[in-house]
Amino acid sequence: MVHGRTSPPGLLIQRDIGDVCVPIWVVDSTDPAIDAPSPQRMLQRFGPIVDIANLSMQQAAEAIRPHGPNGIMAFTERQLTTASWLAQELGLVFDAPAVIERLVDKPLQRAALRDGGVPVPEWWTLAVGAPPEEVDRIVSEATFPVVLKPQRGTASSYTYFVASAGVFLSILSDPDNGIGEADFIVEEFIPGTSREIGSDIADFVSVESVVSFGDISHLAISGKFTLDPPFRGTGGFVPVDLPAAEIADILDVATRSLGALGMTTGCAHTEIKLTPEGARVVEVNGRIGGNIPEFIQGSTGVSLPHLAVHIALGRPIAHRGLLPCDHITFRVHGQPPMWAEQFVDIEGLEIVGLMPGVDEAALRQSLNTPVNWRDGAGNLIFLITARANDHREMLAMRSQILSTIRTTFK
């Protein structure tokens, strides 16, 4: 288990895999999430820890080998590359480093999708320290609006909606926007289509899939609530309420995208925009999507991490058709406004926790904590998990939740 910053807590991982295997925790002790007594004591309760700080991949594999690993897993982009190289050294089932690069590097992914016949928006790379003539070339070639985001980024962090060339140049000139700290990608914005169910539903979905020996099984399609500007998630739900033909189109795009990237094993979270021309892929993540296990298990009773462990152990998994759902599981995320610099207070969270159908009402930030909207999902203030019988009841509950909670910022 390659584990570190942004990985799910060890206790949650153990809950889902403890009846299948004993985890060997592969960590880098220089990671702030690991370099503390409490996290290490927690991990040691469930299995041995192997510290690979400052080791080459060959040395790391030799440190792991005496524990006799039968499989390897990683839950986030930060750990996928390490897991892939270790898998090669240890002879374990995992996608090759070249495949992982296509999953974590956005320009490489766009090129692979295009070469595989999957429609993608036009894009341009913007490297750190790009000369003025390169910026001018992008401005002259791009059709605005565009989306500007890190080439290797997650959770919508440092992602910008750019309406015009003037706004583009303004964003580049502001040092707070992180342009000088990472390579970015500029891609044309994909216009979406309206949804009849209500204005609170976003015009994009994600497909949750498992891939076993090249066999792709789509388990669920997750709907999303309308984003907070510019592209910050406010929650989602399983299942979606879409016509059969649209669902078939979504699943076809997901299948072709995974095929174009060469993914043969593991879990995939494919983000898809719903447009007047049909489903269009936005991004493919070669991992379990954030919050997705709770959605799927809540609505279907199936543990996605549990399936992922069996795949990692080389056990074939194949499922035909989306998992049946007996109710809707949804989550409501509270984001700070773009102007906020500090989270000050919250009221009503306890009241929401007592509402019928609400399973969890959790505060995610301490009072008087600095916030920065550019961090995307890293700045969630609160998280609500709940159940509904249908989509209209879900929207009514969401409205009640949001009207009950009061947050204060400065």
C-alpha positions as CSV (number, residue, x, y, z in Angstrom):
1,M,0.0,0.0,0.0
2,V,1.8,3.1,-1.2
3,H,0.6,5.7,1.3
4,G,1.2,9.3,2.0
5,R,-0.2,12.9,1.7
6,T,-3.7,13.0,0.1
7,S,-4.1,9.2,0.7
8,P,-7.3,8.1,2.5
9,P,-6.7,7.6,6.3
10,G,-5.2,4.3,7.1
11,L,-8.2,3.4,9.3
12,L,-10.6,3.8,6.4
13,I,-8.4,1.7,4.1
14,Q,-8.1,-1.0,6.7
15,R,-11.9,-1.1,7.1
16,D,-12.3,-2.0,3.5
17,I,-9.4,-4.4,2.9
18,G,-8.8,-5.9,6.3
19,D,-10.7,-9.1,5.6
20,V,-8.7,-9.7,2.3
21,C,-5.1,-9.0,3.1
22,V,-2.5,-7.5,5.5
23,P,-1.2,-4.2,4.2
24,I,2.5,-3.4,3.9
25,W,2.6,0.4,4.3
26,V,5.1,1.9,1.9
27,V,5.8,5.4,3.1
28,D,8.2,8.3,2.7
29,S,9.0,9.5,6.2
30,T,9.9,13.0,4.9
31,D,6.2,13.4,4.0
32,P,4.6,15.6,6.6
33,A,1.6,13.3,6.6
34,I,3.8,10.4,7.8
35,D,6.6,12.1,9.7
36,A,4.6,12.2,13.0
37,P,4.1,9.6,15.7
38,S,0.3,9.4,15.5
39,P,0.0,8.4,11.8
40,Q,2.8,5.8,12.1
41,R,1.3,4.2,15.2
42,M,-2.1,4.0,13.4
43,L,-0.5,2.3,10.4
44,Q,1.5,-0.1,12.5
45,R,-1.7,-1.4,14.1
46,F,-2.6,-3.0,10.7
47,G,0.7,-4.0,9.1
48,P,4.4,-3.4,8.8
49,I,5.8,0.0,7.6
50,V,8.5,0.2,5.0
51,D,10.2,3.6,4.8
52,I,11.5,4.3,1.3
53,A,12.7,7.9,1.9
54,N,15.8,8.7,-0.2
55,L,15.9,5.2,-1.7
56,S,16.0,4.4,-5.4
57,M,13.1,2.3,-6.7
58,Q,15.5,-0.7,-6.8
59,Q,16.5,-0.2,-3.2
60,A,12.9,0.4,-2.2
61,A,11.9,-2.9,-3.8
62,E,14.6,-4.7,-2.0
63,A,13.4,-3.2,1.3
64,I,9.8,-4.4,0.6
65,R,10.7,-7.8,-0.9
66,P,11.3,-9.6,2.5
67,H,7.6,-9.0,3.4
68,G,6.5,-11.1,0.5
69,P,4.0,-8.8,-1.2
70,N,1.3,-10.3,-3.4
71,G,-0.1,-7.1,-4.8
72,I,0.3,-3.3,-4.8
73,M,-2.1,-0.4,-4.5
74,A,-2.2,3.4,-4.5
75,F,-5.2,5.7,-4.0
76,T,-3.9,9.0,-5.3
77,E,-1.9,10.5,-8.3
78,R,1.0,11.3,-6.0
79,Q,1.5,7.6,-5.3
80,L,0.6,6.0,-8.6
81,T,4.0,6.5,-10.2
82,T,5.8,5.1,-7.3
83,A,3.5,2.1,-7.2
84,S,4.1,1.4,-10.9
85,W,7.9,1.4,-10.7
86,L,7.8,-0.8,-7.6
87,A,5.4,-3.2,-9.3
88,Q,7.9,-3.6,-12.2
89,E,10.7,-4.3,-9.7
90,L,8.6,-6.8,-7.7
91,G,6.7,-8.5,-10.5
92,L,3.3,-7.4,-9.3
93,V,0.1,-6.6,-11.2
94,F,0.0,-2.9,-12.1
95,D,0.0,-0.7,-15.2
96,A,3.4,0.2,-16.6
97,P,5.0,3.6,-15.9
98,A,4.2,4.8,-19.5
99,V,0.5,4.2,-18.9
100,I,0.6,5.9,-15.5
101,E,2.3,8.9,-17.1
102,R,-0.7,9.2,-19.5
103,L,-3.0,9.1,-16.5
104,V,-1.3,11.8,-14.4
105,D,0.1,14.1,-17.1
106,K,-2.7,16.1,-18.8
107,P,-0.9,17.0,-22.1
108,L,0.2,13.4,-22.6
109,Q,-3.4,12.3,-21.8
110,R,-4.9,14.7,-24.3
111,A,-2.5,13.5,-27.0
112,A,-3.3,9.8,-26.3
113,L,-7.0,10.4,-26.3
114,R,-6.8,12.3,-29.6
115,D,-4.6,9.6,-31.2
116,G,-7.1,7.0,-30.0
117,G,-10.0,8.8,-31.8
118,V,-11.6,10.3,-28.7
119,P,-12.7,14.0,-29.3
120,V,-10.8,16.4,-27.0
121,P,-10.6,20.2,-26.8
122,E,-7.7,22.0,-28.3
123,W,-4.9,22.5,-25.8
124,W,-1.6,24.3,-25.4
125,T,1.2,23.7,-22.8
126,L,2.5,26.6,-20.7
127,A,5.7,25.8,-19.0
128,V,7.2,27.6,-16.0
129,G,9.1,30.6,-17.3
130,A,7.5,30.5,-20.8
131,P,8.8,33.4,-22.9
132,P,6.4,36.2,-23.9
133,E,6.3,35.0,-27.5
134,E,5.0,31.6,-26.3
135,V,2.2,33.4,-24.4
136,D,1.4,35.5,-27.4
137,R,1.2,32.4,-29.6
138,I,-1.3,30.8,-27.3
139,V,-3.4,34.0,-27.2
140,S,-3.4,34.2,-31.0
141,E,-4.3,30.5,-31.5
142,A,-6.8,29.9,-28.7
143,T,-10.6,30.4,-28.9
144,F,-11.7,31.9,-25.6
145,P,-13.0,31.0,-23.1
146,V,-10.3,28.6,-22.0
147,V,-9.5,26.6,-18.9
148,L,-6.1,27.1,-17.3
149,K,-4.9,24.4,-14.8
150,P,-1.7,22.6,-13.7
151,Q,-0.5,19.8,-16.0
152,R,-0.2,17.6,-12.9
153,G,-3.0,18.7,-10.5
154,T,-5.9,17.3,-8.6
155,A,-9.1,18.4,-6.8
156,S,-9.5,21.5,-9.1
157,S,-6.6,23.2,-7.3
158,Y,-5.3,26.3,-9.1
159,T,-7.8,25.9,-11.9
160,Y,-9.1,29.0,-13.7
161,F,-11.9,29.9,-16.1
162,V,-10.4,32.4,-18.5
163,A,-13.0,34.4,-20.4
164,S,-10.8,36.5,-22.6
165,A,-7.2,37.2,-23.6
166,G,-7.1,40.1,-21.2
167,V,-8.1,37.9,-18.3
168,F,-5.6,35.3,-19.4
169,L,-2.7,37.9,-19.2
170,S,-4.0,39.2,-15.9
171,I,-4.0,35.7,-14.3
172,L,-0.4,35.1,-15.6
173,S,0.8,38.3,-14.1
174,D,-0.5,37.6,-10.5
175,P,2.1,35.7,-8.5
176,D,-0.6,34.3,-6.2
177,N,-2.0,32.2,-9.0
178,G,0.9,29.8,-9.0
179,I,1.8,30.1,-12.7
180,G,5.5,30.4,-12.0
181,E,5.6,27.4,-9.7
182,A,4.3,24.6,-12.0
183,D,3.7,23.7,-15.7
184,F,0.2,24.5,-16.8
185,I,-2.1,23.4,-19.6
186,V,-4.4,25.8,-21.5
187,E,-7.4,24.0,-23.0
188,E,-10.6,25.3,-24.8
189,F,-13.6,25.3,-22.6
190,I,-16.3,22.7,-23.4
191,P,-19.8,24.2,-23.3
192,G,-22.3,22.0,-21.6
193,T,-26.0,21.4,-21.9
194,S,-28.8,22.3,-19.5
195,R,-30.4,19.7,-17.3
196,E,-34.2,19.4,-17.0
197,I,-34.1,18.1,-13.4
198,G,-33.1,21.4,-11.9
199,S,-30.5,24.2,-12.0
200,D,-28.7,22.6,-9.0
201,I,-27.4,19.8,-11.2
202,A,-24.2,20.3,-13.1
203,D,-23.7,19.4,-16.8
204,F,-21.0,16.8,-16.2
205,V,-20.8,13.4,-14.6
206,S,-18.1,10.9,-13.7
207,V,-17.9,7.2,-14.6
208,E,-16.6,4.9,-11.9
209,S,-14.9,1.8,-13.4
210,V,-12.7,-1.1,-12.5
211,V,-10.3,-2.7,-15.0
212,S,-9.1,-6.2,-14.6
213,F,-6.7,-7.8,-17.2
214,G,-7.9,-5.3,-19.7
215,D,-11.6,-6.1,-19.1
216,I,-13.5,-2.8,-18.3
217,S,-16.4,-2.9,-15.9
218,H,-18.4,0.3,-15.4
219,L,-20.0,0.2,-12.0
220,A,-21.7,3.6,-11.6
221,I,-22.2,7.1,-13.0
222,S,-22.0,9.8,-10.4
223,G,-23.9,13.1,-10.9
224,K,-22.5,16.4,-9.7
225,F,-24.1,19.5,-8.1
226,T,-23.5,22.8,-9.7
227,L,-19.9,24.0,-9.1
228,D,-18.8,26.9,-7.1
229,P,-16.7,29.3,-9.3
230,P,-14.5,28.6,-11.0
231,F,-14.6,24.8,-10.9
232,R,-14.9,23.8,-7.3
233,G,-16.9,20.8,-6.4
234,T,-20.0,21.2,-4.1
235,G,-20.9,17.5,-3.9
236,G,-22.5,14.8,-5.9
237,F,-24.7,11.7,-5.9
238,V,-25.3,8.2,-7.2
239,P,-27.1,7.2,-9.3
240,V,-27.8,9.8,-12.0
241,D,-31.2,10.3,-13.6
242,L,-30.6,10.3,-17.4
243,P,-32.2,8.6,-20.4
244,A,-30.9,5.2,-21.4
245,A,-29.4,6.6,-24.7
246,E,-27.4,9.2,-22.9
247,I,-26.1,6.7,-20.4
248,A,-25.0,4.5,-23.2
249,D,-23.2,7.4,-24.8
250,I,-21.5,8.3,-21.5
251,L,-20.3,4.7,-21.0
252,D,-19.1,4.4,-24.6
253,V,-16.9,7.5,-24.2
254,A,-15.5,6.2,-20.9
255,T,-14.7,2.8,-22.5
256,R,-13.0,4.4,-25.5
257,S,-11.0,6.8,-23.3
258,L,-9.7,4.0,-21.0
259,G,-8.8,2.0,-24.2
260,A,-6.9,4.9,-25.7
261,L,-4.8,5.4,-22.6
262,G,-3.9,1.7,-22.4
263,M,-5.2,1.1,-18.9
264,T,-5.3,-2.6,-18.1
265,T,-5.7,-2.9,-14.3
266,G,-7.0,-0.9,-11.4
267,C,-9.8,1.7,-10.9
268,A,-10.7,4.6,-13.0
269,H,-12.7,7.8,-12.4
270,T,-13.5,9.4,-15.8
271,E,-15.0,12.9,-15.9
272,I,-17.4,13.5,-18.7
273,K,-19.1,16.7,-19.9
274,L,-22.6,16.6,-21.2
275,T,-22.8,18.7,-24.4
276,P,-25.3,19.3,-27.2
277,E,-23.1,17.2,-29.4
278,G,-23.1,14.3,-26.8
279,A,-20.7,13.1,-24.1
280,R,-17.2,14.5,-24.2
281,V,-14.3,13.4,-22.0
282,V,-12.8,16.0,-19.7
283,E,-10.3,13.9,-17.8
284,V,-9.4,10.4,-16.8
285,N,-8.0,9.6,-13.4
286,G,-6.4,6.2,-12.9
287,R,-7.7,5.8,-9.4
288,I,-10.8,5.7,-7.2
289,G,-12.5,9.1,-7.3
290,G,-12.7,11.2,-4.1
291,N,-15.8,10.4,-2.1
292,I,-16.9,7.8,-4.7
293,P,-16.5,4.8,-2.4
294,E,-19.1,6.3,0.0
295,F,-21.5,7.0,-2.9
296,I,-21.3,3.5,-4.3
297,Q,-21.4,1.6,-1.0
298,G,-24.2,3.8,0.3
299,S,-26.4,3.2,-2.8
300,T,-25.4,-0.3,-3.8
301,G,-23.7,-2.0,-0.8
302,V,-20.6,-2.7,-2.9
303,S,-17.1,-1.6,-1.5
304,L,-15.0,-0.2,-4.4
305,P,-11.7,-0.5,-2.4
306,H,-12.6,-4.1,-1.7
307,L,-12.9,-4.8,-5.4
308,A,-9.6,-2.8,-6.0
309,V,-7.8,-5.1,-3.5
310,H,-8.9,-8.2,-5.4
311,I,-7.7,-6.6,-8.7
312,A,-4.3,-5.7,-7.2
313,L,-4.0,-9.4,-6.1
314,G,-4.5,-10.5,-9.7
315,R,-7.9,-11.9,-9.2
316,P,-10.1,-11.3,-12.3
317,I,-13.1,-9.0,-11.8
318,A,-15.8,-8.6,-14.4
319,H,-19.3,-7.0,-14.0
320,R,-21.8,-6.3,-16.7
321,G,-24.1,-3.4,-16.3
322,L,-24.2,-0.6,-13.7
323,L,-24.7,-1.7,-10.1
324,P,-28.4,-1.5,-9.1
325,C,-29.2,1.2,-6.5
326,D,-32.0,1.0,-4.0
327,H,-31.8,4.7,-3.0
328,I,-29.8,7.8,-3.7
329,T,-26.6,8.6,-1.7
330,F,-25.4,12.2,-2.0
331,R,-22.9,14.5,-0.4
332,V,-23.0,18.3,0.1
333,H,-19.7,20.1,0.3
334,G,-19.3,23.6,1.7
335,Q,-16.7,25.7,0.0
336,P,-15.4,29.2,1.1
337,P,-16.2,32.1,-1.1
338,M,-13.5,33.3,-3.5
339,W,-12.9,36.5,-1.5
340,A,-12.5,34.7,1.9
341,E,-9.1,34.6,3.6
342,Q,-10.1,33.0,6.9
343,F,-12.8,30.7,8.1
344,V,-14.3,32.2,11.3
345,D,-17.4,30.3,12.4
346,I,-20.2,27.9,11.5
347,E,-23.7,27.5,12.8
348,G,-26.4,24.9,12.1
349,L,-24.2,21.8,11.5
350,E,-25.5,20.0,14.6
351,I,-29.1,20.7,13.4
352,V,-28.3,19.2,10.0
353,G,-26.8,16.1,11.6
354,L,-30.2,15.4,13.2
355,M,-32.2,15.7,10.0
356,P,-33.9,12.5,8.7
357,G,-31.8,10.9,6.1
358,V,-28.5,12.5,7.1
359,D,-25.8,10.0,7.9
360,E,-22.9,12.4,8.6
361,A,-22.4,16.1,9.2
362,A,-18.7,16.8,9.5
363,L,-16.7,19.9,10.0
364,R,-13.5,19.7,7.9
365,Q,-11.7,22.9,9.0
366,S,-10.9,24.3,12.4
367,L,-12.2,27.7,13.3
368,N,-10.0,30.7,12.4
369,T,-8.2,28.7,9.8
370,P,-6.7,30.5,6.7
371,V,-8.5,29.5,3.4
372,N,-7.6,29.9,-0.2
373,W,-10.2,29.1,-2.9
374,R,-7.3,28.2,-5.2
375,D,-6.8,25.0,-3.2
376,G,-10.0,23.5,-4.5
377,A,-11.2,20.5,-2.5
378,G,-8.4,21.1,0.0
379,N,-10.5,23.9,1.5
380,L,-13.8,22.1,2.2
381,I,-15.4,23.7,5.2
382,F,-18.0,21.0,5.9
383,L,-19.2,17.7,4.4
384,I,-22.7,16.2,4.6
385,T,-23.6,12.7,3.6
386,A,-27.3,11.8,3.2
387,R,-29.8,9.5,1.6
388,A,-33.0,10.2,-0.5
389,N,-35.6,8.1,-2.2
390,D,-35.5,10.1,-5.5
391,H,-33.7,13.0,-7.1
392,R,-36.4,15.6,-6.3
393,E,-36.3,14.7,-2.6
394,M,-32.5,14.9,-2.8
395,L,-32.6,18.4,-4.2
396,A,-35.1,19.5,-1.5
397,M,-32.9,18.0,1.2
398,R,-29.9,19.7,-0.2
399,S,-31.7,23.0,-0.2
400,Q,-32.7,22.6,3.4
401,I,-29.2,21.6,4.4
402,L,-27.6,24.7,2.8
403,S,-30.3,27.0,4.2
404,T,-29.7,25.7,7.7
405,I,-25.9,26.0,7.8
406,R,-24.4,29.5,8.3
407,T,-20.7,30.1,7.7
408,T,-18.7,33.2,8.6
409,F,-15.5,34.3,6.8
410,K,-13.3,37.3,6.7
